[in-house]
Amino acid sequence: MKKLAAKVLCGLFAITATAGFSMVAEAAHGDKVNIAAPFKATVLVDGLGSPWEVLWGPDNSLWVTERQAKSISKVDPKKGKHKVLYTFNNAVAAPPHQGVLGLALDPQFLKGNNYVYTAYTYEVNGEKHARIVRMTYDPKTETLRDETAILDNLPASVDHNSGRLRFGPDGKLYYTIGDQGNNQGTRVAKEIQAQMLPTAEQVAANDYSLYPGKILRLNADGSIPSDNPVLNGVQSHVYAYGFRNTQGLAFVGDKLFATEHGPSTDDELNLIEKGGNYGWPYVAGYRDNESYVYANYSQASKELQAKFDSNNIPAGVPTQLETDFNAPNLKDPLKSFNVLRNGYDFADETYAPLYYVGWPTIAPSSVAYYPADGKITEWQNSLLITTLKNGAIYRVKLDGKSEQVQGDVEKLFKTNNRYRNVLVSPDTTKIYVATDNGGNALGKDGKPITEMENKGAIIVIEYTGDKTGK
């Protein structure tokens, strides 16, 4: 049973802020939290089926995809009332990254048409696939109908499916596909394809097998835009490539920003350029040969594959330094999170047995723009990035042209949760944060946790200070 009534956020006892934001939280009667100005936090709704995307609709509702529940739903942003609009019975949902993923509302939604776009994973004869579909919303019955695939038979996997979906100001759809988790774990024998580009023959045959590790750009009907980049002499849906797992997309004007999961270090914030190569798997973060070497386990023996370790590479596994890779269209990230010197101890016993939780990666899961005229003066012209491992929001200030990062990164609202998605309200006084139902993270005490405090929730964090924006 979903708990629909809004309530004061239980467990949010370690919300923190820096750069002048004084926030103190203490328990009151077991389920209330008193947070000093200028913020207060409440749970709008919880018990959702792994909320993945949250959008603000022109009907002043929150539109939500629930990955594990395989559904699209709406939530009243004031009362928390939850209504399922459609369930995708053909979808396959499983941890950590299968199910109903991205969501986009047509730029003319409820003005000229009622089209809703989403993406989900499915299975045929044991093979994973993904598709992007268009549906029609009926505002009278509050239901979705006429599921139509606009791009089908896309690659999918048990992990690193990405799946973020955005309309750009150019009216095109942008979609992310991760590297499928290849060259690691259960897929250690499969080669990473992030640098492999489709051939003309593959494009003609609608063969999308080389789309992993890419950001796609497509027309609203799923076709290839005529102004997409020509890469290796071929025009396809591929707009940019060389990505590991891009789960965050946000437009600032006509500029597209993306967040990228790093391997053990070097999560990235990227400014996406047409035809750009972002380096993976040869480069993670900056091309500096620090704390990352590309180890191609997929080309190693089965014995060595069985010894997979991303940070302690057995002799005999083919390796390549970052500076050994060159490409004329190689793009550096705007920001690489937690760049480390060589020799870092990735096996710190503090984090045993979940060592990877202690690795210096934040696992950025989404990104949203806080506008230059927003009511929170200190946040103006910033990107807000949710993190899975840290259960926090990172605020990154942009320069006046929104082309570079300025100043320090601010870490906000730390809780014992995994933050999946962030949304800024139209009036800029609230942010809505979706949380995972489960998983592993780094708790408020600096130790690994396996239980989330707010499972499948949408948390509202409201600014209560000076709202003039001056």
Rosetta blueprint (number, residue, H / E / L):
1 M L
2 K L
3 K E
4 L L
5 A L
6 A L
7 K E
8 V E
9 L L
10 C L
11 G L
12 L L
13 F L
14 A L
15 I L
16 T L
17 A L
18 T L
19 A L
20 G L
21 F L
22 S L
23 M L
24 V L
25 A E
26 E E
27 A E
28 A E
29 H L
30 G L
31 D L
32 K E
33 V E
34 N E
35 I E
36 A L
37 A L
38 P L
39 F E
40 K E
41 A E
42 T E
43 V E
44 L E
45 V E
46 D E
47 G L
48 L L
49 G L
50 S L
51 P E
52 W E
53 E E
54 V E
55 L E
56 W E
57 G L
58 P L
59 D L
60 N L
61 S L
62 L E
63 W E
64 V E
65 T E
66 E E
67 R L
68 Q L
69 A L
70 K L
71 S E
72 I E
73 S E
74 K E
75 V E
76 D L
77 P L
78 K L
79 K L
80 G L
81 K L
82 H E
83 K E
84 V E
85 L E
86 Y E
87 T E
88 F L
89 N L
90 N L
91 A L
92 V L
93 A L
94 A E
95 P L
96 P L
97 H L
98 Q E
99 G L
100 V E
101 L E
102 G E
103 L E
104 A E
105 L E
106 D L
107 P L
108 Q L
109 F E
110 L L
111 K L
112 G L
113 N E
114 N L
115 Y E
116 V E
117 Y E
118 T E
119 A E
120 Y E
121 T E
122 Y E
123 E E
124 V E
125 N L
126 G L
127 E E
128 K E
129 H E
130 A E
131 R E
132 I E
133 V E
134 R E
135 M E
136 T E
137 Y E
138 D E
139 P L
140 K L
141 T L
142 E L
143 T E
144 L E
145 R E
146 D E
147 E E
148 T E
149 A E
150 I E
151 L E
152 D E
153 N E
154 L E
155 P E
156 A L
157 S L
158 V L
159 D L
160 H L
161 N L
162 S L
163 G L
164 R L
165 L E
166 R E
167 F E
168 G L
169 P L
170 D L
171 G L
172 K L
173 L E
174 Y E
175 Y E
176 T E
177 I E
178 G L
179 D L
180 Q L
181 G L
182 N L
183 N L
184 Q L
185 G H
186 T H
187 R H
188 V L
189 A L
190 K L
191 E L
192 I L
193 Q L
194 A L
195 Q L
196 M L
197 L L
198 P L
199 T L
200 A H
201 E H
202 Q H
203 V H
204 A H
205 A L
206 N L
207 D L
208 Y L
209 S L
210 L L
211 Y L
212 P L
213 G L
214 K E
215 I E
216 L E
217 R E
218 L E
219 N L
220 A L
221 D L
222 G L
223 S L
224 I L
225 P L
226 S L
227 D L
228 N L
229 P L
230 V E
231 L E
232 N L
233 G L
234 V E
235 Q E
236 S L
237 H L
238 V E
239 Y E
240 A E
241 Y E
242 G L
243 F L
244 R L
245 N L
246 T E
247 Q E
248 G E
249 L E
250 A E
251 F E
252 V E
253 G L
254 D L
255 K E
256 L E
257 F E
258 A E
259 T E
260 E E
261 H L
262 G L
263 P L
264 S L
265 T L
266 D L
267 D E
268 E E
269 L E
270 N E
271 L E
272 I E
273 E L
274 K L
275 G L
276 G L
277 N E
278 Y L
279 G L
280 W L
281 P L
282 Y L
283 V L
284 A L
285 G L
286 Y L
287 R L
288 D L
289 N L
290 E L
291 S L
292 Y L
293 V L
294 Y E
295 A E
296 N L
297 Y H
298 S H
299 Q H
300 A L
301 S L
302 K H
303 E H
304 L H
305 Q H
306 A L
307 K L
308 F L
309 D L
310 S L
311 N L
312 N L
313 I L
314 P L
315 A L
316 G L
317 V L
318 P L
319 T E
320 Q E
321 L L
322 E H
323 T H
324 D H
325 F L
326 N L
327 A L
328 P L
329 N L
330 L E
331 K L
332 D L
333 P L
334 L L
335 K E
336 S E
337 F E
338 N L
339 V L
340 L L
341 R L
342 N L
343 G L
344 Y L
345 D L
346 F L
347 A L
348 D L
349 E H
350 T H
351 Y H
352 A L
353 P L
354 L L
355 Y H
356 Y H
357 V H
358 G H
359 W L
360 P L
361 T L
362 I L
363 A L
364 P E
365 S E
366 S E
367 V E
368 A E
369 Y E
370 Y E
371 P L
372 A L
373 D L
374 G L
375 K L
376 I L
377 T H
378 E H
379 W H
380 Q L
381 N L
382 S E
383 L E
384 L E
385 I E
386 T E
387 T E
388 L L
389 K L
390 N L
391 G L
392 A L
393 I E
394 Y E
395 R E
396 V E
397 K E
398 L E
399 D L
400 G L
401 K L
402 S L
403 E L
404 Q L
405 V E
406 Q E
407 G E
408 D E
409 V E
410 E E
411 K E
412 L E
413 F L
414 K L
415 T L
416 N L
417 N L
418 R L
419 Y E
420 R E
421 N E
422 V E
423 L E
424 V E
425 S L
426 P L
427 D L
428 T L
429 T L
430 K E
431 I E
432 Y E
433 V E
434 A E
435 T E
436 D L
437 N L
438 G L
439 G L
440 N L
441 A E
442 L E
443 G L
444 K L
445 D L
446 G L
447 K L
448 P E
449 I E
450 T L
451 E L
452 M L
453 E L
454 N L
455 K L
456 G L
457 A L
458 I E
459 I E
460 V E
461 I E
462 E E
463 Y E
464 T L
465 G L
466 D L
467 K L
468 T L
469 G L
470 K L
